[in-house]
């Protein structure tokens, strides 16, 4: 989980329209089962309306990078701009959100937290060997290196338990806002559905680095509110510094990088993750007195 609005103007609108809201929930259900022929058609149709136009637009508008190193330099600048322009919602969460409001935000990301990184595993065999091994090192950490207690999804379960929330995925289906459904669906699409796994490399390189500042507000809020099981946030602030390096290695290891697709992944993740975080905080402000 991460998220800040993009540091520069997006090429596609952030908001999720009313028809798309139902579509995001439907797509989440489709991604979590083996699709029938009819399911596959429905899945493709939703993707064509939702994420493919965004990916194509970001790819078409990508700078003409001369090398992977040049792209990684641009990513560093992009992240620095984003960090320097933290939205007001980050300050609100860190300094002002009540325990009830913080709990609402945690609920909004439960669909992701309870299944964290499971949807990413299919990307590994789609990547060239050296790049795949760098990504796999990241996923091993996400899954606790085989230690159930250290898996990031278990850390989220510990947080949910302390806040008195359910550990059943089904209990969050009705309340999750469409933007947070899109957040979860994006990772499925990147790992399994995108035409090239290089979209994933850009998106996850962005994600693993942006967490280092985006999670600060969550960690500060948890500490301020006296929440003991804050390891989900503090662990990310520690380990994702290493993961960021692994993702840069995964990009450099490509013999034939498609730099436009990698950059499109960066912008896509910034767009969708930032929008989800804003929507989750907005829901907390609206529904909690």
C-alpha positions in Angstrom: 0.0 0.0 0.0 1.2 3.4 -0.9 -0.1 6.4 -2.5 0.2 10.1 -3.4 -1.3 12.0 -6.3 1.0 12.2 -9.2 3.6 15.0 -9.1 2.6 16.1 -12.6 -0.7 16.2 -14.4 -2.1 12.8 -15.4 -3.0 11.9 -18.9 -6.3 10.3 -17.8 -8.9 11.3 -15.2 -8.5 10.0 -11.7 -12.2 9.6 -10.8 -14.0 6.3 -11.1 -17.5 6.8 -12.7 -20.6 5.1 -11.3 -20.8 2.3 -14.0 -17.0 1.7 -13.5 -17.6 1.3 -9.7 -19.6 -1.9 -10.2 -17.1 -3.0 -12.9 -14.2 -2.8 -10.5 -15.9 -5.1 -8.0 -16.8 -7.5 -10.8 -13.2 -7.4 -12.1 -11.9 -8.2 -8.6 -14.2 -11.3 -8.5 -13.1 -12.4 -11.9 -9.4 -12.1 -11.1 -9.9 -14.3 -8.0 -11.3 -17.3 -9.9 -10.4 -19.4 -13.0 -12.5 -17.6 -15.6 -14.9 -19.3 -18.0 -15.0 -18.3 -21.6 -17.7 -15.8 -20.7 -15.8 -14.5 -17.7 -12.8 -14.0 -19.9 -14.8 -11.8 -22.3 -16.2 -9.8 -19.4 -12.7 -9.3 -17.9 -11.3 -8.1 -21.2 -14.1 -5.7 -21.7 -13.6 -4.1 -18.3 -9.9 -3.8 -18.9 -10.5 -2.2 -22.3 -12.6 0.5 -20.7 -10.5 1.0 -17.6 -6.8 0.4 -17.5 -5.7 -0.2 -21.1 -6.5 3.4 -22.2 -4.5 4.7 -19.3 -1.5 2.4 -20.0 -1.6 3.3 -23.7 -1.8 7.0 -23.0 1.1 7.0 -20.6 3.2 4.9 -23.0 2.5 7.3 -25.9 3.5 10.3 -23.8 6.6 8.7 -22.3 9.9 10.7 -22.8 12.3 9.3 -25.3 14.8 7.8 -22.8 18.2 6.8 -24.2 18.9 4.0 -21.7 17.5 2.3 -18.6 19.9 4.4 -16.5 18.3 7.6 -18.0 14.8 6.3 -17.1 15.9 5.4 -13.6 17.2 9.0 -13.2 13.9 10.3 -14.3 12.1 8.0 -11.9 14.3 9.4 -9.0 13.3 13.0 -10.0 9.6 12.0 -10.3 9.6 10.5 -6.8 11.4 13.5 -5.4 8.8 15.9 -6.9 6.0 13.7 -5.4 7.6 13.6 -2.0 8.1 17.4 -2.0 4.4 17.9 -2.8 2.7 15.7 -0.1 -1.0 16.1 -0.2 -3.0 17.6 2.7 -4.5 14.2 3.3 -1.1 12.8 4.4 -0.9 15.6 7.1 -4.5 14.9 8.1 -3.8 11.2 8.6 -0.5 11.7 10.4 -1.6 14.5 12.7 -5.3 14.7 13.0 -7.2 11.5 12.2 -9.1 9.9 15.0 -8.7 6.2 15.8 -12.1 5.6 14.1 -10.9 7.5 11.0 -7.7 5.6 10.9 -9.6 2.4 11.2 -11.8 3.4 8.3 -8.7 3.9 6.1 -7.3 0.5 7.2 -10.6 -1.1 6.3 -10.5 0.4 2.8 -7.2 -1.3 2.1 -8.1 -4.7 3.7 -8.7 -6.4 0.3 -5.1 -5.7 -0.5 -3.6 -6.2 3.0 -5.2 -9.6 3.5 -3.8 -11.0 0.2 -0.7 -8.9 -0.2 1.7 -9.9 -3.0 -0.2 -13.2 -3.7 -1.4 -11.7 -7.1 2.2 -10.8 -8.0 3.7 -14.3 -8.2 2.6 -14.9 -11.8 4.9 -12.2 -13.1 8.0 -14.1 -12.2 7.9 -16.7 -15.1 7.0 -13.9 -17.5 10.3 -12.1 -16.9 13.8 -12.8 -18.3 15.7 -14.9 -15.7 18.0 -12.2 -14.1 15.2 -9.7 -13.9 12.8 -12.4 -12.5 15.3 -13.3 -9.8 15.5 -9.7 -8.6 11.7 -9.5 -8.4 11.5 -12.9 -6.7 13.8 -11.7 -3.9 11.3 -8.9 -3.3 8.4 -11.3 -3.2 10.2 -13.6 -0.8 10.4 -10.8 1.7 6.8 -9.8 1.1 5.8 -13.4 2.0 7.9 -13.4 5.2 10.6 -15.6 3.8 8.3 -18.5 4.6 7.8 -17.3 8.2 4.0 -16.9 8.5 4.3 -14.4 11.4 6.5 -12.1 9.3 4.5 -12.2 6.1 3.1 -8.8 5.3 -0.4 -10.1 5.0 -0.1 -11.5 8.6 1.2 -8.1 9.8 -2.0 -6.7 8.3 -4.1 -9.3 10.1 -2.4 -8.3 13.4 -3.4 -4.7 12.7 -7.0 -5.6 11.8 -7.3 -7.8 15.0 -6.1 -4.9 17.2 -8.6 -2.6 15.6 -11.4 -5.1 16.2 -11.9 -5.8 12.5 -12.7 -9.0 10.6 -10.1 -11.2 9.0 -12.6 -12.4 6.4 -12.0 -11.0 2.9 -15.8 -11.3 2.2 -16.6 -8.8 4.9 -14.9 -6.0 3.0 -16.5 -6.5 -0.4 -19.5 -4.2 0.1 -17.7 -1.3 1.8 -14.6 -0.9 -0.3 -14.7 2.1 -2.5 -14.1 1.6 -6.3 -10.8 3.4 -6.2 -9.5 0.9 -3.7 -10.8 -2.0 -5.8 -8.9 -0.4 -8.7 -5.8 -0.4 -6.5 -6.0 -4.2 -5.9 -7.0 -4.9 -9.5 -4.1 -3.0 -10.9 -1.6 -5.5 -9.3 -3.5 -8.4 -10.8 -3.4 -6.7 -14.2 0.3 -5.9 -14.1 1.4 -9.4 -13.0 -1.0 -11.5 -15.1 -2.9 -9.6 -17.7 -0.7 -6.8 -19.2 0.7 -7.6 -22.6 4.2 -7.0 -21.3 5.7 -7.6 -17.8 7.7 -4.5 -18.3 4.7 -2.4 -17.2 5.0 -4.3 -13.9 8.7 -3.5 -13.5 8.0 0.3 -13.8 5.0 0.2 -11.5 6.7 -1.8 -8.8 9.9 0.2 -9.0 7.8 3.2 -8.4 5.7 1.5 -5.7 8.6 0.1 -3.6 10.3 3.5 -3.5 7.2 5.7 -3.0 6.3 3.6 0.1 9.3 5.0 1.9 7.6 8.4 2.1 3.9 7.5 1.5 3.8 5.2 4.5 5.2 7.8 6.9 1.8 9.3 7.5 0.3 5.8 8.3 3.2 5.0 10.7 3.0 8.4 12.4 -0.8 8.0 12.8 -0.5 4.6 14.3 2.2 5.7 16.8 0.2 8.8 17.7 -2.9 6.7 18.3 -1.1 4.2 20.5 -1.6 1.3 18.0 0.8 -1.5 19.0 0.5 -3.6 15.8 2.0 -1.0 13.5 4.7 -3.4 12.1 2.8 -3.5 8.7 3.9 0.1 8.2 7.2 0.2 10.0 8.4 -3.0 8.2 7.7 -1.5 4.9 9.6 1.6 5.8 12.6 -0.6 6.6 12.5 -3.4 3.9 11.3 -1.3 1.0 14.7 0.5 0.8 16.2 -2.8 -0.2 13.2 -3.7 -2.4 13.7 -0.4 -4.3 17.3 -1.5 -5.1 16.1 -4.9 -6.3 13.6 -3.4 -8.6 16.2 -1.1 -10.2 18.3 -4.1 -10.7 15.4 -5.9 -12.4 15.1 -3.1 -14.9 18.9 -2.8 -15.5 19.0 -6.6 -16.1 16.8 -6.4 -19.1 18.6 -7.0 -22.4 15.9 -5.3 -24.4 14.0 -2.9 -22.2 10.9 -1.3 -23.5 11.5 2.0 -21.8 8.1 3.5 -22.8 6.2 0.6 -21.2 8.4 0.8 -18.0 7.7 4.5 -17.7 4.0 3.9 -18.4 4.0 1.5 -15.4 5.5 4.2 -13.2 2.8 6.7 -14.1 0.0 4.1 -13.9 1.0 3.1 -10.4 1.3 6.7 -9.3 -2.1 7.5 -10.7 -4.1 4.6 -9.4 -2.3 4.2 -6.0 -2.5 8.0 -5.3 -6.2 8.1 -6.2 -7.0 5.1 -3.9 -5.3 6.7 -0.9 -7.1 10.0 -1.5 -10.4 8.1 -1.7 -9.8 6.1 1.4 -9.0 9.2 3.5 -12.0 11.0 2.0 -14.3 8.1 3.0 -12.8 8.3 6.6 -13.6 12.1 6.7 -17.1 11.7 5.4 -18.4 8.7 7.3 -16.7 9.2 10.7 -17.9 12.1 13.0 
